[in-house]
């Protein structure tokens, strides 16, 4: 058993959330779900190419096809959202983290689709936007091109935000529109102003220090090497990979608590 495989406690958490877990599964029986999930976690955590997957996980095509098919159906995001629903709603931290896109990610089919890859100072890049709760675990995820302003992802990050939450963000979100959106959701905005503005808005130091939770969350997500560097051409596949990493953070947290 690899140290990246699901423990018994983690498997008990994730198994009921899989498609067909309620007995309504259609078509041919799937191969061992746990082994396939372990294969996907192994690839994302180590950065191993799919075709170099160790034999103990079975055919690499099975693991990749499952990852790709469930990404297309939105299964990974649904599992992540089911786990994220356990997050307490009193505190919401929003921020973004930039990720370099590997040259293999640059050839996605265009056709009008936005694959969230742009050109910034470091070359081709993608931004992961996240909302993190009081446990320091991701609750909402979004992607944008690397050069995009952080405020553009705010509407996506505020979806499902519980009323009366404290929303904390850094100076990159110092826009009237951001504060208005947060207040329209029935929440309190804690966003300091940039230093050049005449009218300064400050945030209580103890509350602002909670932003450390989202910085640590991004660090843990980037322990997964295929998150720290983007190899996926399609935005939906890369967002699904980030969701899978977030699923693992949640299952580890819940299995310990």
N, C-alpha and C positions, 0 to 999 in steps of 0.2 A: 504493500500500500504506500503510495506516494504521500509526502507531507502536504501536497496540494489537494488531496482528495477530500471529499466530504466526510466528516465524522458521522457517527450514528445519530448524534443529537441534531446535527445540521440537516441530515437527510430527512429526519422526521418532520422538520420544519418546512422543507421545500417540497417534499413529495405530494402533499395534498393540494399544492398550487399548480401542479403540472396539468396540461390539457388531458382530459379524460380521466382524471383522478376520481371523479364522482361515479365512474362506471359507465359513462356515456361515450366511451371511445369508439370511433368508427374505423372501418377498414382493417388491414392486417395488423396483428399485434406488433408493437414496437420492440426493438431490441432493448436490452437492459438499460433503462433510463438512467440509473445511477452511474453506470460505467460511461455512458455517452456524456453525461454532465461532467463527470470527472475529467474526461478527455478535453472538453471545451475549457474548463477551468485551467487545466494544465497548459494548454496552448496560450491562453490569454495571460496567465501568470508568468510563464517563462519566456514568451516571445517566440517559441518554436514554430517554424513553418508547419502548416497543416500536414503536409506529406511526410514530415519527419516525426510524426507522433509515435511514441513507443508502442510496440506491438501489444502490450498488455491492455491497451485501451481499445483494441479492435481496429477495423479499417478506418483510415483517416477520412475517407469519403463519407462514411456514415456520420462521423462527428461534424464535419464541415457542412454536410447537407442539412443536418438537424439545426445547426446554428443558423444557417442561411434561411431555411424554410420558416423557422420560428421568428426570425427577425422580420421577414416579409409579412407574417401574420400578426406581428405585434405582441407575441407571446412573452418575450423577455421583458418588455416594458410593463406588461400586465402583472407579471410576477413581482417585479420591482415595486410597482405601485401598491400591490396588496401588502407587501411587507412595510413599505413606507407609511401606510395608513396607521401603523402602530406608534408613529412618532408623536410626542406631546406637542400641542399647538401653541404654547406660550411664547416661543422664541423662534424667529426665522432669520437666518443669516444668508445673504446672497453675495455671490462673487463669481469670478471667472478665472480660468487657468488656461494658458496657451500651450499647445502641443504641436510639435513639429510633425509635418506630414512627410512620410517616406516617399521616395520617387514612385514606388509601386502604387501609391494611393492617388496619383495625379491623373490616371487615365480613365476615370469613371465616365460612363456615357452621359453626354450632356442632355440633349432633348428637352431643354428648358428646365431640367431639374436642378435644384440648388444642393450641391453636395458639401456645402459648408467647408470649402477649402479656399483660402485666399492667400495673398502674398503680403507679408509683413517684413519687418527688419531682418528676421532670421531666415527668410525664404518662405516656402509654402507652409501654411500652418492652419490650425483649427482651434477655436476656443470652446472649451467645455464650460457651460454655465450651470450653476447648481444653487439650490436652496437647501440649507442644512438646518436640522432641528436641534433641540436642546441636548440630544444624545451625541451630537457631532456626526450624525449619519445623514446621507443624502435623502431628500424628500421629493425634489423635482430636478429634472435634468433637461438641458437643451444644448444645441450646438449652433455655432455661427462660424463664418469665415474669420481668420485670425485678425484681420484688420478692422473688423466691425466694432462699433462702439458697444460697450457693455449694456447701456440702457435699452438697446433694441430687444434684448432677451427678457426684460423685466415682465412684460405681460404673460409670457409662458411660465416664468418662475412663480408668479403670484396665483396661478390657477389652483383652486382648492385651499387657499390660505385661510386658516381659521380666523374668525372675527376676534378682535381684541388682542391680536398678537403684536409683539414688539419686533419690528423688521429693522435689522442692522445691516448697513452697507458702508463701504469706504467712499472716499471723495470721488471716485470714478463714476458714482451714481448721483452726483450733485446736479440734479436737474429738477425743475419745478414739476415737470410731467411725472417723474418717478414718485415724488412725494405725494402728488395728487392721486395717483393710481393706488398707492398704499392706503391713503386716507379714505378713498372711495371704497376700499375693501373692508373698511371698519377697523383698520389697524393703525398703529403708531409708527411713524417713520423716524429712524434715528440715523441720519446721514449728515456728516459734517460738510461744511462748505469748503471750497478751495480757498487757499490763503489770500488770493488776490481780490476776493470779493469784499466790498465795504461792509455789507451786512453779514456778520458771521453767525453761523449756527454750530453749536458744539454738541457733543454727545457725552453723557456721563461716562467717565473713564472706566468704571467697573463693568458697564454694559458693553462699551466698545472693545474691551479686552476679550469679550466672548468671541470675537472674530477669529481668535486663535483656533476655535473649533473647526471652522470651515477650511482654514489653511491646512490643518492636520488631516482633514478629510480628503482634500486633494492629494496630499502626500501619500495617503494609504491607497487611494485609487491608482496612483501612478506606480505603486509597487507592481502592478500588473503591467508587464513590459509592452503589451500590445495596446495599452491605454497611454502610456508615457510617450510612445511613438505611434502615430496613426499609419497603419498599413492598409486599412479597408478603403476601397474606392468609393463605396456608396455611403452616404450620410446615415441611412437607416441602419446599416450594418455596424458602423462605428458607434452610433448612439446605443445600439443593442449591446455592443461589447462593454460600453461604460455601464449600462444597466446591469449586466451580468456581474461586473466587478462590484457594483453597489449591492447586488443581491448577496454576494459572498460576505460583504461587510455586515449586512443585516443578519444573516444566518449565524455568523460567528458571535455577534453581539447577543442574539436571542438564545443561542445554545449555552452561553455562559451566565445568563441572567434568568 
